[in-house]
Amino acid sequence: MDLKTGEVSVRSSDTSTLDVPVDLDRDRGVASLLKSHAHYFSTTGKSAIKATLPRPLSWRVRGEECLVANLSETMTERCSFTLSAVEPYQD
């Protein structure tokens, strides 16, 4: 679930996710990944860069907050991510 809009979307288990940086500006709730580095705005309002590794959505647990790759983008040189909470898919 997108924590900014409340929108719920179904994602495949191999969707890329990133850990949420401690100093992420949660009002913006977005980051981009470029060459294993997350680029985002910090709580101080300044741009920040932090080394990170993408992990599949299937590695996350229910209720966990993480940055999830946007549906419209593939993992190319630069991909954007949105602050979300994990809610397992139920039939």
PDB file of N, CA, C and O in Angstrom:
ATOM      1  N   MET A   1       0.844  -1.168   0.000  1.00  0.00           N
ATOM      2  CA  MET A   1       0.000   0.000   0.000  1.00  0.00           C
ATOM      3  C   MET A   1       0.897   1.242   0.000  1.00  0.00           C
ATOM      4  O   MET A   1       1.813   1.362   0.813  1.00  0.00           O
ATOM      5  N   ASP A   2       0.619   2.149  -0.916  1.00  0.00           N
ATOM      6  CA  ASP A   2       1.351   3.413  -0.999  1.00  0.00           C
ATOM      7  C   ASP A   2       1.022   4.228   0.250  1.00  0.00           C
ATOM      8  O   ASP A   2      -0.146   4.534   0.492  1.00  0.00           O
ATOM      9  N   LEU A   3       2.024   4.581   1.040  1.00  0.00           N
ATOM     10  CA  LEU A   3       1.782   5.273   2.305  1.00  0.00           C
ATOM     11  C   LEU A   3       1.416   6.745   2.137  1.00  0.00           C
ATOM     12  O   LEU A   3       0.941   7.371   3.084  1.00  0.00           O
ATOM     13  N   LYS A   4       1.624   7.298   0.967  1.00  0.00           N
ATOM     14  CA  LYS A   4       1.250   8.694   0.740  1.00  0.00           C
ATOM     15  C   LYS A   4      -0.192   8.802   0.246  1.00  0.00           C
ATOM     16  O   LYS A   4      -0.951   9.654   0.710  1.00  0.00           O
ATOM     17  N   THR A   5      -0.564   7.938  -0.692  1.00  0.00           N
ATOM     18  CA  THR A   5      -1.891   8.033  -1.307  1.00  0.00           C
ATOM     19  C   THR A   5      -2.890   7.034  -0.740  1.00  0.00           C
ATOM     20  O   THR A   5      -4.098   7.216  -0.889  1.00  0.00           O
ATOM     21  N   GLY A   6      -2.399   5.979  -0.091  1.00  0.00           N
ATOM     22  CA  GLY A   6      -3.280   4.925   0.406  1.00  0.00           C
ATOM     23  C   GLY A   6      -3.681   3.934  -0.673  1.00  0.00           C
ATOM     24  O   GLY A   6      -4.442   3.004  -0.406  1.00  0.00           O
ATOM     25  N   GLU A   7      -3.181   4.119  -1.884  1.00  0.00           N
ATOM     26  CA  GLU A   7      -3.516   3.240  -3.001  1.00  0.00           C
ATOM     27  C   GLU A   7      -2.923   1.849  -2.777  1.00  0.00           C
ATOM     28  O   GLU A   7      -1.755   1.704  -2.416  1.00  0.00           O
ATOM     29  N   VAL A   8      -3.756   0.835  -2.999  1.00  0.00           N
ATOM     30  CA  VAL A   8      -3.318  -0.552  -2.871  1.00  0.00           C
ATOM     31  C   VAL A   8      -3.117  -1.107  -4.272  1.00  0.00           C
ATOM     32  O   VAL A   8      -3.962  -0.915  -5.147  1.00  0.00           O
ATOM     33  N   SER A   9      -2.011  -1.790  -4.487  1.00  0.00           N
ATOM     34  CA  SER A   9      -1.763  -2.410  -5.786  1.00  0.00           C
ATOM     35  C   SER A   9      -1.196  -3.802  -5.577  1.00  0.00           C
ATOM     36  O   SER A   9      -0.519  -4.073  -4.585  1.00  0.00           O
ATOM     37  N   VAL A  10      -1.483  -4.679  -6.527  1.00  0.00           N
ATOM     38  CA  VAL A  10      -0.969  -6.044  -6.484  1.00  0.00           C
ATOM     39  C   VAL A  10       0.344  -6.061  -7.247  1.00  0.00           C
ATOM     40  O   VAL A  10       0.410  -5.632  -8.399  1.00  0.00           O
ATOM     41  N   ARG A  11       1.372  -6.552  -6.609  1.00  0.00           N
ATOM     42  CA  ARG A  11       2.708  -6.609  -7.215  1.00  0.00           C
ATOM     43  C   ARG A  11       3.194  -8.051  -7.228  1.00  0.00           C
ATOM     44  O   ARG A  11       2.797  -8.856  -6.385  1.00  0.00           O
ATOM     45  N   SER A  12       4.040  -8.369  -8.171  1.00  0.00           N
ATOM     46  CA  SER A  12       4.623  -9.708  -8.211  1.00  0.00           C
ATOM     47  C   SER A  12       5.659  -9.846  -7.100  1.00  0.00           C
ATOM     48  O   SER A  12       6.220  -8.854  -6.634  1.00  0.00           O
ATOM     49  N   SER A  13       5.903 -11.069  -6.688  1.00  0.00           N
ATOM     50  CA  SER A  13       6.818 -11.326  -5.571  1.00  0.00           C
ATOM     51  C   SER A  13       8.256 -10.921  -5.878  1.00  0.00           C
ATOM     52  O   SER A  13       9.058 -10.735  -4.964  1.00  0.00           O
ATOM     53  N   ASP A  14       8.586 -10.785  -7.170  1.00  0.00           N
ATOM     54  CA  ASP A  14       9.957 -10.403  -7.526  1.00  0.00           C
ATOM     55  C   ASP A  14      10.120  -8.893  -7.752  1.00  0.00           C
ATOM     56  O   ASP A  14      11.166  -8.449  -8.224  1.00  0.00           O
ATOM     57  N   THR A  15       9.092  -8.108  -7.418  1.00  0.00           N
ATOM     58  CA  THR A  15       9.198  -6.648  -7.516  1.00  0.00           C
ATOM     59  C   THR A  15      10.341  -6.161  -6.632  1.00  0.00           C
ATOM     60  O   THR A  15      10.468  -6.592  -5.486  1.00  0.00           O
ATOM     61  N   SER A  16      11.159  -5.281  -7.150  1.00  0.00           N
ATOM     62  CA  SER A  16      12.306  -4.767  -6.390  1.00  0.00           C
ATOM     63  C   SER A  16      11.857  -3.818  -5.285  1.00  0.00           C
ATOM     64  O   SER A  16      10.951  -3.006  -5.470  1.00  0.00           O
ATOM     65  N   THR A  17      12.512  -3.938  -4.134  1.00  0.00           N
ATOM     66  CA  THR A  17      12.261  -3.055  -2.999  1.00  0.00           C
ATOM     67  C   THR A  17      13.593  -2.593  -2.426  1.00  0.00           C
ATOM     68  O   THR A  17      14.632  -3.216  -2.647  1.00  0.00           O
ATOM     69  N   LEU A  18      13.545  -1.494  -1.690  1.00  0.00           N
ATOM     70  CA  LEU A  18      14.718  -0.974  -0.989  1.00  0.00           C
ATOM     71  C   LEU A  18      14.357  -0.754   0.467  1.00  0.00           C
ATOM     72  O   LEU A  18      13.200  -0.483   0.787  1.00  0.00           O
ATOM     73  N   ASP A  19      15.336  -0.869   1.351  1.00  0.00           N
ATOM     74  CA  ASP A  19      15.128  -0.501   2.747  1.00  0.00           C
ATOM     75  C   ASP A  19      14.892   1.005   2.815  1.00  0.00           C
ATOM     76  O   ASP A  19      15.425   1.757   2.000  1.00  0.00           O
ATOM     77  N   VAL A  20      14.097   1.440   3.782  1.00  0.00           N
ATOM     78  CA  VAL A  20      13.807   2.865   3.953  1.00  0.00           C
ATOM     79  C   VAL A  20      14.964   3.522   4.709  1.00  0.00           C
ATOM     80  O   VAL A  20      15.264   3.126   5.835  1.00  0.00           O
ATOM     81  N   PRO A  21      15.615   4.517   4.107  1.00  0.00           N
ATOM     82  CA  PRO A  21      16.669   5.229   4.839  1.00  0.00           C
ATOM     83  C   PRO A  21      16.078   5.906   6.083  1.00  0.00           C
ATOM     84  O   PRO A  21      14.965   6.429   6.037  1.00  0.00           O
ATOM     85  N   VAL A  22      16.813   5.895   7.171  1.00  0.00           N
ATOM     86  CA  VAL A  22      16.340   6.476   8.430  1.00  0.00           C
ATOM     87  C   VAL A  22      15.967   7.940   8.263  1.00  0.00           C
ATOM     88  O   VAL A  22      15.017   8.416   8.885  1.00  0.00           O
ATOM     89  N   ASP A  23      16.711   8.660   7.421  1.00  0.00           N
ATOM     90  CA  ASP A  23      16.479  10.096   7.269  1.00  0.00           C
ATOM     91  C   ASP A  23      15.634  10.459   6.045  1.00  0.00           C
ATOM     92  O   ASP A  23      15.648  11.610   5.610  1.00  0.00           O
ATOM     93  N   LEU A  24      14.901   9.496   5.486  1.00  0.00           N
ATOM     94  CA  LEU A  24      14.048   9.765   4.329  1.00  0.00           C
ATOM     95  C   LEU A  24      12.951  10.767   4.685  1.00  0.00           C
ATOM     96  O   LEU A  24      12.303  10.634   5.723  1.00  0.00           O
ATOM     97  N   ASP A  25      12.743  11.755   3.840  1.00  0.00           N
ATOM     98  CA  ASP A  25      11.630  12.693   4.004  1.00  0.00           C
ATOM     99  C   ASP A  25      10.353  11.931   3.662  1.00  0.00           C
ATOM    100  O   ASP A  25      10.048  11.714   2.490  1.00  0.00           O
ATOM    101  N   ARG A  26       9.616  11.528   4.683  1.00  0.00           N
ATOM    102  CA  ARG A  26       8.434  10.692   4.495  1.00  0.00           C
ATOM    103  C   ARG A  26       7.289  11.444   3.827  1.00  0.00           C
ATOM    104  O   ARG A  26       6.395  10.814   3.263  1.00  0.00           O
ATOM    105  N   ASP A  27       7.293  12.769   3.875  1.00  0.00           N
ATOM    106  CA  ASP A  27       6.260  13.532   3.170  1.00  0.00           C
ATOM    107  C   ASP A  27       6.419  13.381   1.659  1.00  0.00           C
ATOM    108  O   ASP A  27       5.430  13.326   0.928  1.00  0.00           O
ATOM    109  N   ARG A  28       7.642  13.315   1.203  1.00  0.00           N
ATOM    110  CA  ARG A  28       7.892  13.075  -0.229  1.00  0.00           C
ATOM    111  C   ARG A  28       7.742  11.590  -0.520  1.00  0.00           C
ATOM    112  O   ARG A  28       7.086  11.211  -1.491  1.00  0.00           O
ATOM    113  N   GLY A  29       8.342  10.750   0.307  1.00  0.00           N
ATOM    114  CA  GLY A  29       8.180   9.303   0.216  1.00  0.00           C
ATOM    115  C   GLY A  29       8.632   8.654  -1.071  1.00  0.00           C
ATOM    116  O   GLY A  29       8.066   7.642  -1.487  1.00  0.00           O
ATOM    117  N   VAL A  30       9.642   9.217  -1.710  1.00  0.00           N
ATOM    118  CA  VAL A  30      10.143   8.642  -2.954  1.00  0.00           C
ATOM    119  C   VAL A  30      11.671   8.621  -2.952  1.00  0.00           C
ATOM    120  O   VAL A  30      12.330   9.377  -2.238  1.00  0.00           O
ATOM    121  N   ALA A  31      12.199   7.733  -3.774  1.00  0.00           N
ATOM    122  CA  ALA A  31      13.643   7.640  -3.969  1.00  0.00           C
ATOM    123  C   ALA A  31      13.879   7.086  -5.363  1.00  0.00           C
ATOM    124  O   ALA A  31      12.971   6.529  -5.980  1.00  0.00           O
ATOM    125  N   SER A  32      15.078   7.238  -5.850  1.00  0.00           N
ATOM    126  CA  SER A  32      15.448   6.598  -7.105  1.00  0.00           C
ATOM    127  C   SER A  32      16.722   5.804  -6.857  1.00  0.00           C
ATOM    128  O   SER A  32      17.499   6.113  -5.954  1.00  0.00           O
ATOM    129  N   LEU A  33      16.918   4.788  -7.665  1.00  0.00           N
ATOM    130  CA  LEU A  33      18.088   3.924  -7.537  1.00  0.00           C
ATOM    131  C   LEU A  33      18.960   4.110  -8.759  1.00  0.00           C
ATOM    132  O   LEU A  33      18.492   3.995  -9.892  1.00  0.00           O
ATOM    133  N   LEU A  34      20.216   4.395  -8.529  1.00  0.00           N
ATOM    134  CA  LEU A  34      21.180   4.557  -9.604  1.00  0.00           C
ATOM    135  C   LEU A  34      22.489   3.925  -9.169  1.00  0.00           C
ATOM    136  O   LEU A  34      23.126   4.382  -8.220  1.00  0.00           O
ATOM    137  N   LYS A  35      22.884   2.871  -9.870  1.00  0.00           N
ATOM    138  CA  LYS A  35      24.147   2.182  -9.590  1.00  0.00           C
ATOM    139  C   LYS A  35      24.311   1.836  -8.110  1.00  0.00           C
ATOM    140  O   LYS A  35      25.303   2.210  -7.485  1.00  0.00           O
ATOM    141  N   SER A  36      23.338   1.122  -7.559  1.00  0.00           N
ATOM    142  CA  SER A  36      23.356   0.642  -6.169  1.00  0.00           C
ATOM    143  C   SER A  36      23.368   1.755  -5.123  1.00  0.00           C
ATOM    144  O   SER A  36      23.809   1.543  -3.993  1.00  0.00           O
ATOM    145  N   HIS A  37      22.887   2.936  -5.494  1.00  0.00           N
ATOM    146  CA  HIS A  37      22.780   4.047  -4.551  1.00  0.00           C
ATOM    147  C   HIS A  37      21.377   4.638  -4.618  1.00  0.00           C
ATOM    148  O   HIS A  37      20.882   4.972  -5.694  1.00  0.00           O
ATOM    149  N   ALA A  38      20.746   4.762  -3.457  1.00  0.00           N
ATOM    150  CA  ALA A  38      19.435   5.403  -3.374  1.00  0.00           C
ATOM    151  C   ALA A  38      19.638   6.910  -3.321  1.00  0.00           C
ATOM    152  O   ALA A  38      20.454   7.411  -2.548  1.00  0.00           O
ATOM    153  N   HIS A  39      18.894   7.620  -4.143  1.00  0.00           N
ATOM    154  CA  HIS A  39      18.917   9.086  -4.176  1.00  0.00           C
ATOM    155  C   HIS A  39      17.557   9.551  -3.676  1.00  0.00           C
ATOM    156  O   HIS A  39      16.526   9.140  -4.207  1.00  0.00           O
ATOM    157  N   TYR A  40      17.550  10.404  -2.661  1.00  0.00           N
ATOM    158  CA  TYR A  40      16.295  10.824  -2.040  1.00  0.00           C
ATOM    159  C   TYR A  40      16.497  12.149  -1.318  1.00  0.00           C
ATOM    160  O   TYR A  40      17.621  12.635  -1.194  1.00  0.00           O
ATOM    161  N   PHE A  41      15.390  12.733  -0.839  1.00  0.00           N
ATOM    162  CA  PHE A  41      15.476  13.932  -0.013  1.00  0.00           C
ATOM    163  C   PHE A  41      15.401  13.517   1.448  1.00  0.00           C
ATOM    164  O   PHE A  41      14.563  12.703   1.834  1.00  0.00           O
ATOM    165  N   SER A  42      16.289  14.087   2.252  1.00  0.00           N
ATOM    166  CA  SER A  42      16.339  13.751   3.677  1.00  0.00           C
ATOM    167  C   SER A  42      15.388  14.642   4.468  1.00  0.00           C
ATOM    168  O   SER A  42      14.783  15.566   3.924  1.00  0.00           O
ATOM    169  N   THR A  43      15.269  14.354   5.739  1.00  0.00           N
ATOM    170  CA  THR A  43      14.408  15.138   6.628  1.00  0.00           C
ATOM    171  C   THR A  43      14.903  16.575   6.783  1.00  0.00           C
ATOM    172  O   THR A  43      14.159  17.434   7.255  1.00  0.00           O
ATOM    173  N   THR A  44      16.141  16.844   6.394  1.00  0.00           N
ATOM    174  CA  THR A  44      16.673  18.213   6.442  1.00  0.00           C
ATOM    175  C   THR A  44      16.332  18.996   5.179  1.00  0.00           C
ATOM    176  O   THR A  44      16.628  20.186   5.081  1.00  0.00           O
ATOM    177  N   GLY A  45      15.703  18.316   4.204  1.00  0.00           N
ATOM    178  CA  GLY A  45      15.339  18.963   2.948  1.00  0.00           C
ATOM    179  C   GLY A  45      16.429  18.922   1.897  1.00  0.00           C
ATOM    180  O   GLY A  45      16.247  19.423   0.788  1.00  0.00           O
ATOM    181  N   LYS A  46      17.560  18.327   2.240  1.00  0.00           N
ATOM    182  CA  LYS A  46      18.674  18.240   1.299  1.00  0.00           C
ATOM    183  C   LYS A  46      18.644  16.894   0.587  1.00  0.00           C
ATOM    184  O   LYS A  46      18.123  15.913   1.117  1.00  0.00           O
ATOM    185  N   SER A  47      19.208  16.856  -0.619  1.00  0.00           N
ATOM    186  CA  SER A  47      19.296  15.584  -1.321  1.00  0.00           C
ATOM    187  C   SER A  47      20.349  14.721  -0.633  1.00  0.00           C
ATOM    188  O   SER A  47      21.347  15.223  -0.116  1.00  0.00           O
ATOM    189  N   ALA A  48      20.105  13.420  -0.638  1.00  0.00           N
ATOM    190  CA  ALA A  48      21.001  12.478   0.025  1.00  0.00           C
ATOM    191  C   ALA A  48      21.220  11.273  -0.882  1.00  0.00           C
ATOM    192  O   ALA A  48      20.400  10.967  -1.748  1.00  0.00           O
ATOM    193  N   ILE A  49      22.329  10.608  -0.668  1.00  0.00           N
ATOM    194  CA  ILE A  49      22.666   9.399  -1.418  1.00  0.00           C
ATOM    195  C   ILE A  49      23.145   8.360  -0.417  1.00  0.00           C
ATOM    196  O   ILE A  49      23.951   8.659   0.465  1.00  0.00           O
ATOM    197  N   LYS A  50      22.642   7.128  -0.558  1.00  0.00           N
ATOM    198  CA  LYS A  50      23.026   6.059   0.358  1.00  0.00           C
ATOM    199  C   LYS A  50      23.172   4.756  -0.421  1.00  0.00           C
ATOM    200  O   LYS A  50      22.322   4.421  -1.246  1.00  0.00           O
ATOM    201  N   ALA A  51      24.250   4.024  -0.159  1.00  0.00           N
ATOM    202  CA  ALA A  51      24.443   2.724  -0.795  1.00  0.00           C
ATOM    203  C   ALA A  51      23.342   1.773  -0.342  1.00  0.00           C
ATOM    204  O   ALA A  51      22.981   1.743   0.835  1.00  0.00           O
ATOM    205  N   THR A  52      22.817   1.004  -1.275  1.00  0.00           N
ATOM    206  CA  THR A  52      21.734   0.073  -0.956  1.00  0.00           C
ATOM    207  C   THR A  52      21.700  -1.057  -1.975  1.00  0.00           C
ATOM    208  O   THR A  52      22.293  -0.954  -3.049  1.00  0.00           O
ATOM    209  N   LEU A  53      21.012  -2.118  -1.637  1.00  0.00           N
ATOM    210  CA  LEU A  53      20.827  -3.240  -2.553  1.00  0.00           C
ATOM    211  C   LEU A  53      19.342  -3.558  -2.655  1.00  0.00           C
ATOM    212  O   LEU A  53      18.668  -3.694  -1.634  1.00  0.00           O
ATOM    213  N   PRO A  54      18.821  -3.680  -3.877  1.00  0.00           N
ATOM    214  CA  PRO A  54      17.418  -4.059  -4.034  1.00  0.00           C
ATOM    215  C   PRO A  54      17.182  -5.482  -3.529  1.00  0.00           C
ATOM    216  O   PRO A  54      18.041  -6.354  -3.657  1.00  0.00           O
ATOM    217  N   ARG A  55      16.001  -5.693  -2.955  1.00  0.00           N
ATOM    218  CA  ARG A  55      15.595  -7.021  -2.500  1.00  0.00           C
ATOM    219  C   ARG A  55      14.201  -7.282  -3.046  1.00  0.00           C
ATOM    220  O   ARG A  55      13.424  -6.342  -3.212  1.00  0.00           O
ATOM    221  N   PRO A  56      13.865  -8.539  -3.331  1.00  0.00           N
ATOM    222  CA  PRO A  56      12.527  -8.827  -3.852  1.00  0.00           C
ATOM    223  C   PRO A  56      11.447  -8.615  -2.788  1.00  0.00           C
ATOM    224  O   PRO A  56      11.694  -8.778  -1.593  1.00  0.00           O
ATOM    225  N   LEU A  57      10.267  -8.254  -3.237  1.00  0.00           N
ATOM    226  CA  LEU A  57       9.135  -8.033  -2.347  1.00  0.00           C
ATOM    227  C   LEU A  57       8.851  -9.261  -1.482  1.00  0.00           C
ATOM    228  O   LEU A  57       8.403  -9.126  -0.343  1.00  0.00           O
ATOM    229  N   SER A  58       9.109 -10.446  -2.011  1.00  0.00           N
ATOM    230  CA  SER A  58       8.845 -11.687  -1.268  1.00  0.00           C
ATOM    231  C   SER A  58       9.695 -11.809  -0.005  1.00  0.00           C
ATOM    232  O   SER A  58       9.377 -12.621   0.864  1.00  0.00           O
ATOM    233  N   TRP A  59      10.750 -11.037   0.116  1.00  0.00           N
ATOM    234  CA  TRP A  59      11.595 -11.068   1.318  1.00  0.00           C
ATOM    235  C   TRP A  59      11.048 -10.185   2.433  1.00  0.00           C
ATOM    236  O   TRP A  59      11.548 -10.227   3.558  1.00  0.00           O
ATOM    237  N   ARG A  60      10.040  -9.396   2.136  1.00  0.00           N
ATOM    238  CA  ARG A  60       9.469  -8.471   3.122  1.00  0.00           C
ATOM    239  C   ARG A  60       8.351  -9.152   3.906  1.00  0.00           C
ATOM    240  O   ARG A  60       7.731 -10.101   3.427  1.00  0.00           O
ATOM    241  N   VAL A  61       8.102  -8.654   5.120  1.00  0.00           N
ATOM    242  CA  VAL A  61       7.051  -9.236   5.963  1.00  0.00           C
ATOM    243  C   VAL A  61       5.853  -8.286   6.053  1.00  0.00           C
ATOM    244  O   VAL A  61       5.974  -7.087   5.804  1.00  0.00           O
ATOM    245  N   ARG A  62       4.723  -8.836   6.406  1.00  0.00           N
ATOM    246  CA  ARG A  62       3.488  -8.055   6.513  1.00  0.00           C
ATOM    247  C   ARG A  62       3.682  -6.848   7.439  1.00  0.00           C
ATOM    248  O   ARG A  62       4.221  -6.973   8.539  1.00  0.00           O
ATOM    249  N   GLY A  63       3.237  -5.692   6.976  1.00  0.00           N
ATOM    250  CA  GLY A  63       3.337  -4.468   7.764  1.00  0.00           C
ATOM    251  C   GLY A  63       4.663  -3.743   7.629  1.00  0.00           C
ATOM    252  O   GLY A  63       4.789  -2.598   8.063  1.00  0.00           O
ATOM    253  N   GLU A  64       5.646  -4.388   7.036  1.00  0.00           N
ATOM    254  CA  GLU A  64       6.963  -3.755   6.882  1.00  0.00           C
ATOM    255  C   GLU A  64       6.885  -2.595   5.893  1.00  0.00           C
ATOM    256  O   GLU A  64       6.235  -2.697   4.853  1.00  0.00           O
ATOM    257  N   GLU A  65       7.543  -1.510   6.224  1.00  0.00           N
ATOM    258  CA  GLU A  65       7.632  -0.373   5.318  1.00  0.00           C
ATOM    259  C   GLU A  65       8.906  -0.494   4.496  1.00  0.00           C
ATOM    260  O   GLU A  65       9.973  -0.811   5.022  1.00  0.00           O
ATOM    261  N   CYS A  66       8.780  -0.239   3.211  1.00  0.00           N
ATOM    262  CA  CYS A  66       9.927  -0.291   2.313  1.00  0.00           C
ATOM    263  C   CYS A  66       9.629   0.602   1.116  1.00  0.00           C
ATOM    264  O   CYS A  66       8.505   1.074   0.940  1.00  0.00           O
ATOM    265  N   LEU A  67      10.628   0.820   0.317  1.00  0.00           N
ATOM    266  CA  LEU A  67      10.458   1.554  -0.932  1.00  0.00           C
ATOM    267  C   LEU A  67      10.246   0.520  -2.030  1.00  0.00           C
ATOM    268  O   LEU A  67      11.063  -0.386  -2.190  1.00  0.00           O
ATOM    269  N   VAL A  68       9.156   0.644  -2.790  1.00  0.00           N
ATOM    270  CA  VAL A  68       8.784  -0.343  -3.806  1.00  0.00           C
ATOM    271  C   VAL A  68       8.928   0.277  -5.193  1.00  0.00           C
ATOM    272  O   VAL A  68       8.509   1.410  -5.430  1.00  0.00           O
ATOM    273  N   ALA A  69       9.530  -0.493  -6.108  1.00  0.00           N
ATOM    274  CA  ALA A  69       9.715  -0.010  -7.479  1.00  0.00           C
ATOM    275  C   ALA A  69       8.367   0.315  -8.109  1.00  0.00           C
ATOM    276  O   ALA A  69       7.398  -0.422  -7.927  1.00  0.00           O
ATOM    277  N   ASN A  70       8.308   1.409  -8.840  1.00  0.00           N
ATOM    278  CA  ASN A  70       7.068   1.803  -9.509  1.00  0.00           C
ATOM    279  C   ASN A  70       6.717   0.817 -10.609  1.00  0.00           C
ATOM    280  O   ASN A  70       7.593   0.322 -11.317  1.00  0.00           O
ATOM    281  N   LEU A  71       5.429   0.537 -10.748  1.00  0.00           N
ATOM    282  CA  LEU A  71       4.941  -0.444 -11.718  1.00  0.00           C
ATOM    283  C   LEU A  71       5.291  -0.096 -13.154  1.00  0.00           C
ATOM    284  O   LEU A  71       5.598  -0.983 -13.950  1.00  0.00           O
ATOM    285  N   SER A  72       5.250   1.164 -13.488  1.00  0.00           N
ATOM    286  CA  SER A  72       5.444   1.582 -14.874  1.00  0.00           C
ATOM    287  C   SER A  72       6.902   1.550 -15.315  1.00  0.00           C
ATOM    288  O   SER A  72       7.210   1.803 -16.480  1.00  0.00           O
ATOM    289  N   GLU A  73       7.780   1.243 -14.399  1.00  0.00           N
ATOM    290  CA  GLU A  73       9.202   1.271 -14.735  1.00  0.00           C
ATOM    291  C   GLU A  73       9.829  -0.105 -14.556  1.00  0.00           C
ATOM    292  O   GLU A  73       9.444  -0.868 -13.670  1.00  0.00           O
ATOM    293  N   THR A  74      10.780  -0.403 -15.394  1.00  0.00           N
ATOM    294  CA  THR A  74      11.550  -1.622 -15.234  1.00  0.00           C
ATOM    295  C   THR A  74      12.871  -1.253 -14.585  1.00  0.00           C
ATOM    296  O   THR A  74      13.256  -0.084 -14.570  1.00  0.00           O
ATOM    297  N   MET A  75      13.556  -2.236 -14.056  1.00  0.00           N
ATOM    298  CA  MET A  75      14.845  -1.967 -13.421  1.00  0.00           C
ATOM    299  C   MET A  75      15.875  -1.670 -14.511  1.00  0.00           C
ATOM    300  O   MET A  75      16.589  -2.556 -14.979  1.00  0.00           O
ATOM    301  N   THR A  76      15.926  -0.427 -14.888  1.00  0.00           N
ATOM    302  CA  THR A  76      16.896   0.026 -15.877  1.00  0.00           C
ATOM    303  C   THR A  76      18.009   0.751 -15.133  1.00  0.00           C
ATOM    304  O   THR A  76      18.231   0.510 -13.947  1.00  0.00           O
ATOM    305  N   GLU A  77      18.699   1.629 -15.824  1.00  0.00           N
ATOM    306  CA  GLU A  77      19.799   2.343 -15.173  1.00  0.00           C
ATOM    307  C   GLU A  77      19.312   3.160 -13.978  1.00  0.00           C
ATOM    308  O   GLU A  77      20.002   3.265 -12.964  1.00  0.00           O
ATOM    309  N   ARG A  78      18.119   3.737 -14.106  1.00  0.00           N
ATOM    310  CA  ARG A  78      17.557   4.519 -13.000  1.00  0.00           C
ATOM    311  C   ARG A  78      16.084   4.147 -12.859  1.00  0.00           C
ATOM    312  O   ARG A  78      15.337   4.152 -13.837  1.00  0.00           O
ATOM    313  N   CYS A  79      15.679   3.828 -11.642  1.00  0.00           N
ATOM    314  CA  CYS A  79      14.310   3.408 -11.369  1.00  0.00           C
ATOM    315  C   CYS A  79      13.818   4.153 -10.135  1.00  0.00           C
ATOM    316  O   CYS A  79      14.587   4.370  -9.197  1.00  0.00           O
ATOM    317  N   SER A  80      12.538   4.550 -10.123  1.00  0.00           N
ATOM    318  CA  SER A  80      12.013   5.256  -8.956  1.00  0.00           C
ATOM    319  C   SER A  80      11.232   4.306  -8.050  1.00  0.00           C
ATOM    320  O   SER A  80      10.672   3.306  -8.498  1.00  0.00           O
ATOM    321  N   PHE A  81      11.214   4.649  -6.774  1.00  0.00           N
ATOM    322  CA  PHE A  81      10.594   3.823  -5.740  1.00  0.00           C
ATOM    323  C   PHE A  81       9.688   4.692  -4.879  1.00  0.00           C
ATOM    324  O   PHE A  81       9.943   5.882  -4.694  1.00  0.00           O
ATOM    325  N   THR A  82       8.625   4.082  -4.352  1.00  0.00           N
ATOM    326  CA  THR A  82       7.651   4.790  -3.529  1.00  0.00           C
ATOM    327  C   THR A  82       7.550   4.137  -2.161  1.00  0.00           C
ATOM    328  O   THR A  82       7.564   2.911  -2.053  1.00  0.00           O
ATOM    329  N   LEU A  83       7.449   4.949  -1.116  1.00  0.00           N
ATOM    330  CA  LEU A  83       7.310   4.452   0.247  1.00  0.00           C
ATOM    331  C   LEU A  83       5.989   3.700   0.382  1.00  0.00           C
ATOM    332  O   LEU A  83       4.922   4.246   0.100  1.00  0.00           O
ATOM    333  N   SER A  84       6.070   2.449   0.813  1.00  0.00           N
ATOM    334  CA  SER A  84       4.899   1.579   0.884  1.00  0.00           C
ATOM    335  C   SER A  84       4.966   0.681   2.104  1.00  0.00           C
ATOM    336  O   SER A  84       6.017   0.529   2.728  1.00  0.00           O
ATOM    337  N   ALA A  85       3.826   0.088   2.434  1.00  0.00           N
ATOM    338  CA  ALA A  85       3.755  -0.927   3.484  1.00  0.00           C
ATOM    339  C   ALA A  85       3.317  -2.224   2.823  1.00  0.00           C
ATOM    340  O   ALA A  85       2.483  -2.213   1.918  1.00  0.00           O
ATOM    341  N   VAL A  86       3.874  -3.335   3.269  1.00  0.00           N
ATOM    342  CA  VAL A  86       3.592  -4.639   2.679  1.00  0.00           C
ATOM    343  C   VAL A  86       2.306  -5.217   3.264  1.00  0.00           C
ATOM    344  O   VAL A  86       2.132  -5.290   4.481  1.00  0.00           O
ATOM    345  N   GLU A  87       1.427  -5.617   2.382  1.00  0.00           N
ATOM    346  CA  GLU A  87       0.200  -6.314   2.767  1.00  0.00           C
ATOM    347  C   GLU A  87       0.113  -7.523   1.841  1.00  0.00           C
ATOM    348  O   GLU A  87      -0.122  -7.359   0.644  1.00  0.00           O
ATOM    349  N   PRO A  88       0.299  -8.740   2.371  1.00  0.00           N
ATOM    350  CA  PRO A  88       0.294  -9.925   1.510  1.00  0.00           C
ATOM    351  C   PRO A  88      -1.010 -10.067   0.730  1.00  0.00           C
ATOM    352  O   PRO A  88      -2.087  -9.736   1.227  1.00  0.00           O
ATOM    353  N   TYR A  89      -0.894 -10.560  -0.487  1.00  0.00           N
ATOM    354  CA  TYR A  89      -2.056 -10.799  -1.337  1.00  0.00           C
ATOM    355  C   TYR A  89      -2.859 -11.958  -0.778  1.00  0.00           C
ATOM    356  O   TYR A  89      -2.297 -12.993  -0.418  1.00  0.00           O
ATOM    357  N   GLN A  90      -4.170 -11.786  -0.705  1.00  0.00           N
ATOM    358  CA  GLN A  90      -5.051 -12.845  -0.209  1.00  0.00           C
ATOM    359  C   GLN A  90      -6.135 -13.107  -1.235  1.00  0.00           C
ATOM    360  O   GLN A  90      -6.724 -12.170  -1.774  1.00  0.00           O
ATOM    361  N   ASP A  91      -6.403 -14.388  -1.508  1.00  0.00           N
ATOM    362  CA  ASP A  91      -7.463 -14.759  -2.469  1.00  0.00           C
ATOM    363  C   ASP A  91      -8.827 -14.538  -1.883  1.00  0.00           C
ATOM    364  O   ASP A  91      -9.833 -14.794  -2.545  1.00  0.00           O
TER     365      ASP A  91
END
